[in-house]
Amino acid sequence: MGCGGRITDKMIVEESGFLDLLKPGFHVMADRGFKHLEEQLQARGNTLVRPPFALSSKKCTKEEVKEAKRIASLRIHVERVISRVREYAILKPHARIHSKLIKYLDLIVYIVCGLINIQNYLVK
């Protein structure tokens, strides 16, 4: 679902139908800015996984530090995939796309992701 620049992350998630694709028990990793999704995910039997907040006034427990490291190690893989997507000129940040190609943008993303899936492993 391609969107213009004036749409929020929340609107994209809600309008894309992504939440409808989740089966109960799935975990969804998101940035701190996706707090608003937690209630919707819980209502569907899913879990929102995001980095713990860094509060300077509160010292983290060993368990919280361990969980933060675990989440960070998983997020690295997500960032690697995003980096590979952005290697394609048409999907680089701030890329200009001719108006005639906008109707094909979703298909372009599918194809790029398919090409990434047949590349070398992200994790060795």
LINVENQUI-V944860 format. One record per residue. N is the residue number from 1. RES is the residue in one letter. PHI is phi in whole degrees, 0 to 359 (none if undefined). PSI is psi as a letter, one per 30 degrees, with the letter a starting at -180 (none if undefined). BURIAL is b if it has 16 or more other ideal C-beta (glycine too) atoms within 10 Angstrom, else e. Layout:
n	res	phi	psi	burial
N	RES	PHI	PSI	BURIAL
N	RES	PHI	PSI	BURIAL
This chain:
n	res	phi	psi	burial
1	M	none	j	e
2	G	287	k	e
3	C	225	l	e
4	G	286	l	e
5	G	286	f	e
6	R	257	h	e
7	I	237	k	e
8	T	275	l	e
9	D	301	e	e
10	K	300	e	e
11	M	296	e	e
12	I	299	e	e
13	V	298	e	b
14	E	290	e	e
15	E	278	f	e
16	S	283	f	e
17	G	84	g	e
18	F	304	e	e
19	L	297	e	e
20	D	290	f	e
21	L	276	f	e
22	L	278	k	e
23	K	269	l	e
24	P	306	k	e
25	G	97	f	e
26	F	288	k	e
27	H	251	k	e
28	V	243	k	b
29	M	269	k	e
30	A	211	l	b
31	D	288	l	e
32	R	299	f	e
33	G	289	f	e
34	F	257	g	b
35	K	305	e	e
36	H	297	f	e
37	L	280	f	b
38	E	304	e	e
39	E	295	e	e
40	Q	296	e	b
41	L	292	e	b
42	Q	299	e	e
43	A	296	f	e
44	R	263	g	e
45	G	83	g	e
46	N	248	l	b
47	T	237	k	e
48	L	269	k	b
49	V	248	j	e
50	R	214	l	b
51	P	299	k	e
52	P	292	l	e
53	F	290	k	e
54	A	269	j	e
55	L	254	j	e
56	S	293	f	e
57	S	280	f	e
58	K	240	k	e
59	K	274	k	e
60	C	286	k	e
61	T	282	l	e
62	K	300	e	e
63	E	295	e	e
64	E	293	e	e
65	V	294	e	e
66	K	298	e	e
67	E	295	e	e
68	A	298	e	e
69	K	293	e	e
70	R	296	e	e
71	I	296	e	e
72	A	298	e	e
73	S	293	e	e
74	L	283	e	e
75	R	296	f	e
76	I	302	e	e
77	H	294	e	e
78	V	297	e	e
79	E	296	e	e
80	R	295	e	e
81	V	295	e	e
82	I	301	e	e
83	S	299	e	e
84	R	293	e	b
85	V	298	e	e
86	R	285	f	e
87	E	289	f	e
88	Y	276	k	e
89	A	307	e	e
90	I	291	f	e
91	L	249	g	b
92	K	295	l	e
93	P	303	k	e
94	H	65	g	e
95	A	291	k	e
96	R	264	k	e
97	I	241	k	e
98	H	301	k	e
99	S	302	f	e
100	K	289	f	e
101	L	269	f	e
102	I	303	e	e
103	K	294	f	e
104	Y	257	g	e
105	L	300	e	e
106	D	300	e	e
107	L	296	e	e
108	I	298	e	b
109	V	297	e	b
110	Y	302	e	e
111	I	294	e	e
112	V	299	e	b
113	C	295	e	e
114	G	297	e	e
115	L	297	e	e
116	I	295	e	b
117	N	296	f	e
118	I	262	g	e
119	Q	281	l	e
120	N	302	l	e
121	Y	301	k	e
122	L	284	e	e
123	V	244	k	e
124	K	256	none	e
